[in-house]
Amino acid sequence: MKPKLITFAMSAALSLIAGMLSGCGQGATNRGEIPTELTISKSTLSDKIKGGWAGQTIGCSYGSVTEFKYRGTMIQDYVPIEWNDGYIKHFFDTWPQLYDDIYMDLTFVEVFDRLGLDAPTDSFAMAFATADYHLWHANQAARFNILNGIMPPESGHWMNNPHADDIDFQIEADFAGLMSPGMPNTAAEISDRIGHIMNYGDGWYGGVYVSAMYSLAFVSDDIDFIVREALATIPEKSKFHQCISDVIRWHEEYPNDWKQTWFECQRKWSSDIGCPEGVFDQLDIDALINSAYVVIGLLYGDGDFEKTMEISTRCGQDSDCNPATAAGILGTVIGYSNISDKWKKDLKEVEDINFCYTNISLNKTYELSLNQAIENVKRNGGSVDGDNITIKCQNPVSVKLEQAFEGMYPIAKRPINRRINDVGEITFEGNGAAFRGAVGSSDKSYVAEVEMYIDGQLAEKAFLPASYTTRRYELFWKYLLDEGKHTATFKWLNPQDNAWVDFHEILIYTGKEPSQNEK
């Protein structure tokens, strides 16, 4: 039977959840409010944490083969989303890097386990930056920054990271909510410490919002309430808040038509302005739109595990991460024990296998996350009495307002497709530019030393590794220049015969906001 969501106000009268709650604190049970205090059994807390991690792993597997294959379009109904017996074990064996959503989370879980809840941000940053796994977008830009002495929060700031608004922390924030049951503000504080390693503005808000939904999934089983209440952690003046508010409103207007809400999102919220790869391209890895797809799946999924995953997947773009997030949140709501054996029988085949780049399996993750949640509950005024855990619940409070790429509007992307010695002068008119390209060498330890001059003045001397793991995601960028015509030139200081520096394209910005007719 498909799981059906109910409110805590009905819990005393319905046997469906009898025994799951060992008792509720004052004001705990009404729809539309967060309890002041909530007492649950350790087994229930464990079941919900396991449900979160399990849902994330299942959702990532479910959307695996469609990731970024449907960009700017939904996956039509006639396109099957296959699920075969042994699917998860198959991916563990043949494509373990698929689970970057999870093993990235586990980097931070491991640091908390090793250093405790007061682990400093620099410890998380160095564990992340020196890990063996490959990274992309905001994560890779942050890794380069950290390895070159630019530490958090500057490593994720948009002036230092052109991918600040990207999805990276959003897909890595699950752990923060799972270790903060009923405590969305505590989850936000953890997100502040860790999310600014790689993101800023909307990119950071994606993780704050996701972690808040996970946190509230411990105290309510009403998806609509969780989605709405978690949004209180996000400043109302931010684009992120406005986008998710629109999704909620469109769900009210079109309660039976998720595709209409998808179309409304595309029309209003699909204009990525940061990611140099995605701007003027069908790729949209922006946290804003992908968070909207998560919420579309949750709201239109009606508490059904498979339907929730399918809708978030069919929205397209990052279509493994989005169902992973949605299924993780719903898995936390219903608990591991209420996830159908259709999914769990495949999951159980891998629960003792370590994720790649880690020494941690799912079973170990369940244990670590439970221990951290209990410690976090006690740290924030809760208590443990035998098997009963009393949580001092928190009403969500908005985090600070921050907006990336203020005063920056992309106006053109031009191909360059030349090696550095043939680039010469590159002229552009506006207030900023980002140069995409790559460094290569038969010697993977080679680091190109290149200077960029803007209007004849040295703007930056960069050290650009040939190594894929430590590469700089963009060669150069410069934002918030004086509006006008500019000339960029480049000087390669340590050329070698076995090395090259390729310039692919330039993304140009202006400080002049486009008129309504141009939008």
Phi, psi and omega in degrees: 000138180289138181297140179244131181281140176226164180264156178296337177299334182263357191297324182292334185266349186243134183278352183304324181244016179299135179090341179287323177256125179276355177160152180244145177280182183297136178066025191272342201250358185274137172299138177092006175211154178266134180296149174293324184212145180219127177249123179228162178281157177299323180294324178291316177300316178299318182297320180289319178297316177299320179298323178295310180293320179296315179300319180298316181293317179295314181297321178298319179294319183299317183266009190306307191282353181257358187307120178055019172274341180240095187246116182081010177214150176280162174275115187294157184300330184282352177273115182287143170253105190280147170220113183249153176304136179079013186300313185293316177299323178301315180288323176302323183278324189250339184213060184296337179291348176305327189268038177297331174307317187274312184290339171292315174306317187292337172304316183281324175301318181294321179295317177299319180295322185280321188245353179089178186293340180265016179307133183287155181303321182300329179292318175296317182298315182289323176299318178293313187288332184259004178293160184278346186287155174283148179229164180219167170050229186300323179298313182290322177299321178291319178303312179302315181302312183296315180293344179249022170088004177263103189264165178299148003275356182297332181296334179257355183292144188296335177290337179252352186217101182297350182253023186303330181269001185286175192283355197308303182291332179303321183274358183244004189265358183306316184303324184295321177284323181291334178266007181229058185299125179070010186232071184297330179287327174293319176299322179293323178294318175297319179295327177296315181296318189259322184295331179280359170299318187236350185221170180206158175058227183301326177297321176287318180302326178304316178288321177300315183293315179299314181295326178293321177296317175302313183301316182284343177294346176278340187242356177213145174248019177260108186298318180301317179295316181300313181299315182289313187291322179297332181294343178293346176282349185253133181302135183297332182281352182282153175298324182299312179299317181296320180296309182294325175300320177298316180300316179298317180293318179294327176297324176292321182286324183234066189295341183245015186220084180295333181293325177295319177296320175302314180298319178297320177298316181298320184292323189255330194234018184256022182261088177288132180243354186259296187307113182299335177282324187271332181297134185063025179224165179286341177295129176224094180260014179296138180299326185304302186289324181288328171296321177300321179294323175299314182291322176302315179298317181294313184290317183273350179285345174056032178078003178270124187300310183291317180297320178298313178297317184296316182294315179298326178291314185291346174292341174089198184055238184281071195273012163255321180293320184293314174293332176297315179294312182297316181290329176294317178294313179294323177298326176291321179299309189271339181086153180305319185295340181257007171279133185300146176297343174305324181263322187287332181295327175284322181296320184297338178291342185240000189295341177256007180264130178293138171296148180300150182069009180225170168247032187234127174263176176297317179299322176292322178298316178305316183293312181298316183294322177296314179300318181291324178296316180296317178297321180292321177300312181294322179298331186251036170092355178277184183208163177235126179231096184065239180270357183263133179242120180257121182257130169275100187287157184238136169279130185300138177239140183295137171282179184291155177276127173213141184225123179277155174058036175293134181074017180236124180229117180293135181236342182195152170229123184240139176288147173245301174051049176221154173279160193304324182290344181252003184289317182065220179265135175245117180258145176208156180239122182159211181232016177177164179202151173233135183250115176270146180176197183203152173249137179224155177193150172291340175261104186290350176271358183292140176232116179284136174255115187228135175256139173249130176247132173247120181055040176083355181255137179298119180263327181193143165251118186246148176249110193248104183291145171281338180297132179295324183292323185251011185298159169271130189292322168246151178291310183209159168203157176209121183246162175057042168286165170298137179299131178152194181273135182226156177234129178248134174227161186223143181232122180268114190273336183227058181297146174224152182296331183264016183229159179208155175233112183257132172258124184265308184198166178237133173257126187248139179242157171232157175269359181269115180294131181296146178291165182301326180291335181271344183288000000 
